[in-house]
Amino acid sequence: MPPREILIGFGVDVDAVAGWLGSYGGEDSPLDISRGMYAGEVGVLRVLKLLAKYNIKATWFIPGHSLETFPKEIAAVRDAGHELGLHGYSHENPDSMTLEQQRDVLNHTYKLLTDFNHGVPPKGYVAPWWQTSKECVTLLLDKGIEYDHSNMSRDSQAHYLRDQDTWTKIDYKAKAHTWMKPLQRGKETGLVEIPASWYLEDMTPMMFMKASSNSHGWASLSEHATIRFKPFVDFTTLREEQDFIFPLSIHPDVGGRPQVLLMLERFIEWINAHDNVKWATFHEIAESFRAKNDPPPGAVMPKGYVKYKAPL
Protein backbone atom coordinates (compact mmCIF):
# COMPACT_ATOMS: atom_id res chain seq x y z
CA MET A 1 0.00 0.00 0.00
CA PRO A 2 1.42 3.44 -0.92
CA PRO A 3 2.17 5.92 1.86
CA ARG A 4 -0.77 7.85 3.16
CA GLU A 5 -1.30 11.35 1.82
CA ILE A 6 -3.32 13.79 3.89
CA LEU A 7 -3.46 17.25 2.35
CA ILE A 8 -4.77 20.08 4.48
CA GLY A 9 -5.13 23.71 3.50
CA PHE A 10 -6.60 27.04 4.46
CA GLY A 11 -8.82 28.93 2.07
CA VAL A 12 -8.84 32.52 3.31
CA ASP A 13 -11.83 34.50 2.04
CA VAL A 14 -11.16 38.24 2.28
CA ASP A 15 -14.81 39.27 2.27
CA ALA A 16 -14.22 42.49 4.25
CA VAL A 17 -16.41 45.37 3.00
CA ALA A 18 -17.53 43.31 -0.01
CA GLY A 19 -19.26 40.82 2.28
CA TRP A 20 -21.43 43.56 3.75
CA LEU A 21 -22.23 44.93 0.30
CA GLY A 22 -23.23 41.64 -1.27
CA SER A 23 -24.35 39.16 1.36
CA TYR A 24 -24.59 40.21 5.00
CA GLY A 25 -27.21 42.96 4.84
CA GLY A 26 -24.95 45.77 6.04
CA GLU A 27 -24.64 47.81 2.86
CA ASP A 28 -26.46 50.80 4.41
CA SER A 29 -24.73 50.62 7.79
CA PRO A 30 -21.57 52.70 8.47
CA LEU A 31 -20.99 50.42 11.47
CA ASP A 32 -21.00 47.25 9.39
CA ILE A 33 -18.81 48.84 6.74
CA SER A 34 -16.33 49.67 9.52
CA ARG A 35 -16.31 45.98 10.44
CA GLY A 36 -15.31 45.25 6.86
CA MET A 37 -12.50 47.79 7.17
CA TYR A 38 -11.28 45.92 10.25
CA ALA A 39 -11.12 42.70 8.26
CA GLY A 40 -9.11 44.27 5.46
CA GLU A 41 -6.75 46.46 7.46
CA VAL A 42 -6.27 44.40 10.64
CA GLY A 43 -7.54 40.84 10.17
CA VAL A 44 -5.65 40.15 6.93
CA LEU A 45 -2.28 41.06 8.45
CA ARG A 46 -2.91 39.04 11.61
CA VAL A 47 -3.84 35.90 9.67
CA LEU A 48 -0.84 36.46 7.39
CA LYS A 49 1.45 36.66 10.42
CA LEU A 50 0.06 33.44 11.88
CA LEU A 51 0.58 31.54 8.62
CA ALA A 52 4.12 32.88 8.33
CA LYS A 53 4.92 31.65 11.84
CA TYR A 54 4.19 28.08 10.74
CA ASN A 55 5.46 28.46 7.16
CA ILE A 56 2.02 27.64 5.74
CA LYS A 57 1.14 28.71 2.22
CA ALA A 58 -2.61 29.20 1.90
CA THR A 59 -5.04 30.13 -0.87
CA TRP A 60 -6.56 33.57 -0.46
CA PHE A 61 -9.82 34.12 -2.32
CA ILE A 62 -10.04 37.83 -3.01
CA PRO A 63 -13.19 39.69 -4.09
CA GLY A 64 -12.30 42.39 -6.59
CA HIS A 65 -13.66 45.00 -4.20
CA SER A 66 -11.24 43.82 -1.49
CA LEU A 67 -8.31 43.90 -3.90
CA GLU A 68 -9.02 47.47 -4.98
CA THR A 69 -9.89 48.69 -1.47
CA PHE A 70 -6.94 47.07 0.33
CA PRO A 71 -4.14 46.85 -2.27
CA LYS A 72 -1.36 47.21 0.31
CA GLU A 73 -2.64 44.36 2.47
CA ILE A 74 -3.34 42.05 -0.49
CA ALA A 75 0.12 42.86 -1.87
CA ALA A 76 1.56 41.58 1.41
CA VAL A 77 -0.37 38.32 0.86
CA ARG A 78 0.91 38.04 -2.71
CA ASP A 79 4.50 38.86 -1.81
CA ALA A 80 4.48 36.20 0.92
CA GLY A 81 3.99 33.57 -1.79
CA HIS A 82 0.36 32.66 -1.18
CA GLU A 83 -2.01 31.60 -3.95
CA LEU A 84 -4.65 34.14 -5.04
CA GLY A 85 -8.09 32.95 -6.18
CA LEU A 86 -11.38 34.41 -7.41
CA HIS A 87 -14.29 35.30 -5.14
CA GLY A 88 -16.55 37.62 -7.13
CA TYR A 89 -16.36 41.41 -6.94
CA SER A 90 -18.73 42.63 -4.20
CA HIS A 91 -19.56 39.18 -2.79
CA GLU A 92 -22.67 39.25 -4.99
CA ASN A 93 -24.94 36.22 -5.30
CA PRO A 94 -24.25 34.53 -8.67
CA ASP A 95 -27.70 32.94 -8.65
CA SER A 96 -29.33 36.40 -8.56
CA MET A 97 -27.42 37.75 -11.57
CA THR A 98 -28.01 37.50 -15.29
CA LEU A 99 -25.62 35.50 -17.43
CA GLU A 100 -24.18 38.77 -18.75
CA GLN A 101 -23.58 40.08 -15.24
CA GLN A 102 -21.89 36.86 -14.17
CA ARG A 103 -19.62 36.92 -17.21
CA ASP A 104 -18.77 40.60 -16.69
CA VAL A 105 -17.85 40.03 -13.03
CA LEU A 106 -15.72 36.99 -13.88
CA ASN A 107 -13.90 38.75 -16.73
CA HIS A 108 -13.26 41.87 -14.65
CA THR A 109 -12.02 40.10 -11.52
CA TYR A 110 -9.93 37.63 -13.53
CA LYS A 111 -8.08 40.53 -15.15
CA LEU A 112 -7.75 42.38 -11.84
CA LEU A 113 -6.13 39.41 -10.12
CA THR A 114 -3.95 38.49 -13.09
CA ASP A 115 -2.57 42.01 -13.46
CA PHE A 116 -2.08 42.36 -9.70
CA ASN A 117 -0.30 39.01 -9.50
CA HIS A 118 2.33 40.01 -12.09
CA GLY A 119 0.61 38.18 -14.95
CA VAL A 120 -0.11 34.94 -13.07
CA PRO A 121 -3.80 34.13 -13.62
CA PRO A 122 -5.99 32.68 -10.87
CA LYS A 123 -6.63 28.94 -11.06
CA GLY A 124 -9.40 28.59 -8.48
CA TYR A 125 -12.77 30.03 -7.59
CA VAL A 126 -15.07 30.24 -4.58
CA ALA A 127 -18.64 31.37 -5.20
CA PRO A 128 -19.64 34.22 -2.88
CA TRP A 129 -21.73 32.81 -0.03
CA TRP A 130 -21.09 29.39 -1.66
CA GLN A 131 -24.13 30.06 -3.83
CA THR A 132 -23.52 28.85 -7.37
CA SER A 133 -25.60 29.36 -10.50
CA LYS A 134 -26.56 26.98 -13.27
CA GLU A 135 -24.18 28.78 -15.63
CA CYS A 136 -21.24 28.91 -13.23
CA VAL A 137 -19.32 25.78 -14.24
CA THR A 138 -19.45 26.58 -17.97
CA LEU A 139 -18.22 30.12 -17.32
CA LEU A 140 -15.33 28.85 -15.19
CA LEU A 141 -14.26 26.23 -17.74
CA ASP A 142 -14.40 28.78 -20.57
CA LYS A 143 -12.15 31.07 -18.50
CA GLY A 144 -9.61 28.33 -17.85
CA ILE A 145 -10.34 27.99 -14.14
CA GLU A 146 -9.07 24.61 -12.96
CA TYR A 147 -10.79 24.04 -9.63
CA ASP A 148 -13.79 25.17 -7.62
CA HIS A 149 -14.40 25.28 -3.87
CA SER A 150 -18.15 25.91 -3.65
CA ASN A 151 -19.99 22.58 -3.70
CA MET A 152 -20.78 20.09 -0.96
CA SER A 153 -21.55 16.66 -2.43
CA ARG A 154 -18.34 15.34 -0.82
CA ASP A 155 -16.40 16.36 2.27
CA SER A 156 -12.93 14.82 2.32
CA GLN A 157 -12.28 13.81 -1.30
CA ALA A 158 -11.53 15.96 -4.31
CA HIS A 159 -13.44 14.93 -7.42
CA TYR A 160 -14.35 16.02 -10.92
CA LEU A 161 -17.40 18.22 -10.70
CA ARG A 162 -20.59 17.12 -12.40
CA ASP A 163 -22.68 19.88 -13.99
CA GLN A 164 -26.28 20.28 -15.13
CA ASP A 165 -28.03 18.00 -12.67
CA THR A 166 -31.80 18.42 -12.90
CA TRP A 167 -34.52 17.77 -10.38
CA THR A 168 -38.27 18.19 -10.08
CA LYS A 169 -39.63 20.50 -7.41
CA ILE A 170 -42.80 19.63 -5.54
CA ASP A 171 -45.92 21.31 -6.92
CA TYR A 172 -48.67 20.95 -4.36
CA LYS A 173 -51.22 22.27 -6.85
CA ALA A 174 -50.50 19.49 -9.33
CA LYS A 175 -51.12 15.73 -9.23
CA ALA A 176 -48.41 13.92 -7.29
CA HIS A 177 -47.26 11.77 -10.23
CA THR A 178 -46.07 14.91 -12.03
CA TRP A 179 -43.37 15.62 -9.45
CA MET A 180 -42.50 12.19 -8.06
CA LYS A 181 -39.31 11.92 -10.09
CA PRO A 182 -35.69 11.26 -9.09
CA LEU A 183 -32.79 13.60 -9.68
CA GLN A 184 -31.20 13.24 -13.09
CA ARG A 185 -27.41 13.40 -13.11
CA GLY A 186 -25.84 15.76 -15.61
CA LYS A 187 -22.47 15.79 -17.33
CA GLU A 188 -19.04 15.14 -15.87
CA THR A 189 -16.54 17.94 -16.34
CA GLY A 190 -12.80 18.39 -15.99
CA LEU A 191 -13.21 20.98 -13.24
CA VAL A 192 -11.76 19.68 -9.97
CA GLU A 193 -13.99 20.21 -6.97
CA ILE A 194 -12.37 20.79 -3.59
CA PRO A 195 -15.42 20.37 -1.35
CA ALA A 196 -16.73 23.20 0.78
CA SER A 197 -18.35 22.69 4.18
CA TRP A 198 -20.36 24.90 6.50
CA TYR A 199 -18.85 22.82 9.32
CA LEU A 200 -15.29 23.80 8.44
CA GLU A 201 -15.61 27.57 8.19
CA ASP A 202 -15.57 30.24 10.84
CA MET A 203 -17.84 33.10 9.81
CA THR A 204 -21.30 31.55 10.05
CA PRO A 205 -21.04 30.44 13.70
CA MET A 206 -18.78 33.23 14.94
CA MET A 207 -19.81 36.57 13.44
CA PHE A 208 -22.95 38.51 14.27
CA MET A 209 -24.95 39.68 11.25
CA LYS A 210 -28.16 41.60 11.82
CA ALA A 211 -29.68 40.15 8.65
CA SER A 212 -28.97 36.54 9.65
CA SER A 213 -31.22 35.18 12.37
CA ASN A 214 -28.93 32.24 13.15
CA SER A 215 -25.63 34.11 13.44
CA HIS A 216 -23.82 33.66 16.75
CA GLY A 217 -21.55 36.66 17.15
CA TRP A 218 -22.68 37.15 20.75
CA ALA A 219 -21.99 33.58 21.85
CA SER A 220 -19.72 33.05 24.84
CA LEU A 221 -16.06 32.21 24.40
CA SER A 222 -16.70 28.75 25.80
CA GLU A 223 -19.28 28.17 23.09
CA HIS A 224 -16.84 29.52 20.51
CA ALA A 225 -14.32 26.98 21.70
CA THR A 226 -16.88 24.20 21.34
CA ILE A 227 -17.74 25.30 17.80
CA ARG A 228 -14.12 25.59 16.77
CA PHE A 229 -13.42 22.13 18.21
CA LYS A 230 -15.41 20.68 15.30
CA PRO A 231 -12.37 20.49 12.93
CA PHE A 232 -10.47 18.44 15.54
CA VAL A 233 -13.32 15.92 15.64
CA ASP A 234 -13.72 15.79 11.86
CA PHE A 235 -10.01 15.32 11.24
CA THR A 236 -9.76 12.56 13.85
CA THR A 237 -12.69 10.70 12.31
CA LEU A 238 -11.39 11.04 8.75
CA ARG A 239 -8.05 9.55 9.71
CA GLU A 240 -9.77 6.18 9.41
CA GLU A 241 -9.65 6.73 5.62
CA GLN A 242 -6.50 5.98 3.63
CA ASP A 243 -6.12 9.32 1.85
CA PHE A 244 -8.17 12.43 2.33
CA ILE A 245 -8.09 16.18 2.03
CA PHE A 246 -9.08 18.66 4.70
CA PRO A 247 -9.89 22.11 3.26
CA LEU A 248 -10.85 24.76 5.81
CA SER A 249 -12.31 28.20 5.10
CA ILE A 250 -11.45 31.14 7.33
CA HIS A 251 -12.17 34.85 7.10
CA PRO A 252 -10.01 37.69 8.41
CA ASP A 253 -13.28 39.20 9.67
CA VAL A 254 -13.35 36.38 12.24
CA GLY A 255 -10.01 34.60 12.00
CA GLY A 256 -8.23 37.87 12.67
CA ARG A 257 -9.78 38.21 16.13
CA PRO A 258 -7.35 37.42 18.96
CA GLN A 259 -9.42 34.61 20.50
CA VAL A 260 -9.88 32.90 17.13
CA LEU A 261 -6.22 33.28 16.20
CA LEU A 262 -5.37 31.45 19.41
CA MET A 263 -7.70 28.59 18.52
CA LEU A 264 -6.29 28.44 14.97
CA GLU A 265 -2.76 28.27 16.36
CA ARG A 266 -3.69 25.40 18.66
CA PHE A 267 -5.28 23.60 15.74
CA ILE A 268 -2.21 24.07 13.52
CA GLU A 269 0.10 22.71 16.21
CA TRP A 270 -2.22 19.75 16.81
CA ILE A 271 -2.30 18.97 13.06
CA ASN A 272 1.49 19.24 12.81
CA ALA A 273 1.86 16.53 15.45
CA HIS A 274 0.33 13.97 13.06
CA ASP A 275 2.19 11.86 10.52
CA ASN A 276 1.66 11.99 6.75
CA VAL A 277 0.11 15.46 6.83
CA LYS A 278 1.13 18.17 4.39
CA TRP A 279 -0.10 21.77 4.25
CA ALA A 280 -0.92 22.72 0.67
CA THR A 281 -2.54 25.41 -1.39
CA PHE A 282 -5.84 24.51 -3.01
CA HIS A 283 -4.21 24.50 -6.44
CA GLU A 284 -1.65 21.99 -5.18
CA ILE A 285 -4.49 19.84 -3.83
CA ALA A 286 -6.26 20.00 -7.20
CA GLU A 287 -3.09 19.08 -9.11
CA SER A 288 -2.35 16.21 -6.75
CA PHE A 289 -5.82 14.85 -7.50
CA ARG A 290 -5.36 15.25 -11.27
CA ALA A 291 -2.01 13.44 -11.14
CA LYS A 292 -3.80 10.32 -9.86
CA ASN A 293 -7.19 10.60 -11.59
CA ASP A 294 -7.83 11.04 -15.29
CA PRO A 295 -10.88 13.14 -16.15
CA PRO A 296 -14.02 11.31 -17.27
CA PRO A 297 -14.08 10.44 -21.00
CA GLY A 298 -15.43 13.34 -23.01
CA ALA A 299 -15.35 15.76 -20.09
CA VAL A 300 -14.98 19.43 -20.98
CA MET A 301 -11.61 20.58 -19.66
CA PRO A 302 -10.65 24.07 -18.49
CA LYS A 303 -9.72 26.14 -21.53
CA GLY A 304 -5.99 25.97 -22.18
CA TYR A 305 -5.32 23.48 -19.40
CA VAL A 306 -1.98 21.71 -19.60
CA LYS A 307 -1.38 18.91 -17.14
CA TYR A 308 1.80 18.93 -15.11
CA LYS A 309 3.09 16.95 -12.16
CA ALA A 310 2.02 18.42 -8.82
CA PRO A 311 4.93 19.47 -6.59
CA LEU A 312 3.86 17.25 -3.70
N, C-alpha and C positions, 0 to 999 in steps of 0.2 A: 504494500500500500504506500502511495507517495506521501511525503510529509504533509502535515496539515497546513492549510493556509487560511488564516483568519485576518481579513482586511477590515480595518476600522477607520472611519474618517469623520471629520466635522464638515458639515455644510453650514457656512455662516451667512445668514440672510440679513443684509444691511437694509432693512425696511425703513428705519428712521422716519423722516417726514413723509416719505412716499406712502408708508403704511397707513398713516392717518388720512392722507388724501384719498387713497383708493379702497381701503378695506375696513378701517377701524371706527369710522363714524366720527372722526375728530377734525374734519376739514374746515369747520367753522369755529374751532376753538383755539385761541392763542395758547392756552395752557397745554393742550395736546400737541400742538405744533412744537412747543418748547420741549416736550418729552422726546419728540423726534430729533430735535437738535442735540439733546443729551446723547442719544444713541450714536449720532454721527460724530460728534466732537469729543465725547468722553468714552462711551462704550466700545467703539471700534478700537481705540488705542489700548484699552485695558485687555480686551480679548487678544489683540495682536501680541501684547507683552506676555500673556500667559502661554500662548502657543510657542513663542520664541524660547521661553524658559525650558520647554520640553522638546525643542527642535521638531515641532510638528508642522508639516505643511498641510494646510486645509484648502478647501474650495470656498471662495467667497462669491455669493450670488448677489450681484449689484444692480438694483434698479437704476435706470438711467438718471432719474431725479437725484438719487443719492450720489452718483458719480459726479454730476454737475454741481451739486450743492456742497459736497465735501471732497473736492479734488485732492487737497493736501492729505487727508486721512486715507483716502483710497490709494493714493500714490505710495503711502507707507506700506500698505498691504501688498501692492504690486512689487515694490522694490525688495520686500522681504521674501519674494519667491513663491508666493501663494498663487493658486489657480484662480482666475476670474471667470465667472459664469453669468448667464443672462437671468434676469428676474423682472421682466417688464420695464415700464418707465415709471409710472406713478402707483405701482402695486394695484393696477386696475384689474378687474375681473374679466378674463378672456371670454368667458361664456356670455357676457353682457355686451360684447362688442361685435360689430359687423366684421365680415371677412376682410374688408379693406382696412378697417382700423387695426385689426390684429396684424396684418401684413405690414402696415406703416410703423407700428410700434416695434415689431421684430427687426425690420430693416434699419430703423433709426438707432435702436439700442445696440444692434450688432456692430454697426459702424462706430458708434461711440466707444464701445469697449475695445474694438480692434485698434482704433487710432490711439486710444489711451494706453493700450498695452504694447506699444511700439510695433504694431503690425501683426501681432499674434491674435488670431480670431478666437472667440470663445467656442468651446466644444460642448458645453452642457447648459441645461436650462432647468429652471424651477418655475412652475406656473405660480403667479401671485395667489396667495391664499390656498395653494394646491387645488385650484379650480380650473380644470382644463376645458377646452372646447372641442367640438367634433372636428374642427379643421386643424387643430393644433399640431398633430403628428405630421400631417402632410406639409405644413408650413416649415416645421423644424427640419424635416428631411430635405426639402428643397433648398434650405439655407445651409445645409451641410452640418447641422448639429448632430453630434454623435451619441449623446446620451441625455436622458431625461430623469428628473428626480421629483415626480409629481403624482405618481400612481401608487395604488396600495393593494394590488392583487397578490403580492408576495410580501414577506417581511425581511428575510435574511438571505435571499438569493437574487443575484442579478439575473435578468432574462431579456430576451428580445420582446419588445412591446408589440402586442397585437392591437390593431386599430379597427375601427368601424364595427364594433359589436352593436347589435340592435336588440331591443327588448320592447315588450308590449306593456304599456301602462294600464292600470286598472281603470275601467270606465264604468262607474256604478249606474250610469243611465242606460247602458247597453246590456244585451244578453251576455251571460257569463262566458259562453263558448267563444265569444269574439276576442276576449283578452286572456284566456287560459292558454298561454303559449310560452314555451321556454325561451331563454336568451339564445340568440344566434351569434356564434362566434364569427368575428370578421377576418381580416387578413393579417398575417404575420409580417412584421417589418424588420429592417436591420437597425432600428433604433434601440440601443441598450437602455433598459430601465433599471435604475438603482432605486429600489422601493423607498417610498416616503412612509412616515408613520406619525400619527398624532401622539403616540405614546413615547416617541423618542425626540420630542421637540420641547422647547422651554416656554414659548410665549403664551400658548393657550392656557396652561394652568397657572402661570406666574405673573401675568400682567393684567392690570385692571383696565377694562375698556367699557366706557359707559354704554356703548351700543351693543355690547355682548352680555346677555343675561347670565351666562355661565362662566364668565371670567373670574379669576380668583386672586386678583392683585392685593386684596386685603387679608389673605390667609396668613395664619401665624407662621413663624419661621419653622416650628416643629412640623407643621403640615407641609411646608415647602420641602423640608428634608425628606419627608415620606414620599412626596411626589417625585423628587429627583432621585430617589432610591430605585425607581422603576428600571432605569438602564442597567443597574447592577443585577437585578433579578433576571431581566431578559437575556443579558449576556451569559449569565451562569447557566440558564436553561438551554440556550443555543449551543453551548459547548458540547452537548451530547451529539451534535451533528459533526460530520467529518470536516467539511469546509463551509464557511459562511461569511457573509459580510455584515457589517454593523454600522450603517450610516446614521449619524445623529445630526439634527438641525438645531442650531442655536442662533440667537439674535442678540446683537449688542445692546438692544433696548433692555433685555433681561440679563443676558449673559455677562454684561458689563457691570452689573451691580455687585458690590463687594461680597454679599452673602452667597450669590450664585457662583461667582468666581472661585470661592473657597470650595464649594461642592464640586465644581468642574475639576479643580486641581486634585481633589481626593479621588475622583473617578479616574483621571488620567494615571495617577500613581498606582491605583488598584489594577487598571488594565495592563500597565507596564510590568506588573509582577507575574503576568501569565506568559506561558510559552507559546511560540508559533503565532504571535500577534504582530502585525505590521500596520503602522499608521500610513495612510495613503490619501492622495487627493481622489476626488470622484472620477476624474478622467483616468487615473491609474487603475482604479477599480474596474471601470468600464473596459479598458484595454486588456486587463488581466482576464476578464470574462471572455472577450473576443478571441484571445489567444488559445482558449480551450474549447470554444464552442463556435462552430460555423453557423452563419445565419441560415434561416429556413430557406429551402429552395424557392427561387422566384421572389424573395423578399426585396422590397425597395430599400436600397441602401442610402445613407446620407450622401448628398451630392458631393462628388470629389473625394470621397473617402478612400484613403490608402492604408491598408493594414500594415502595422509594424509591431514588432515584439515589445510587449510592455516591460518597463524597467523594474520589474519586481522579481 
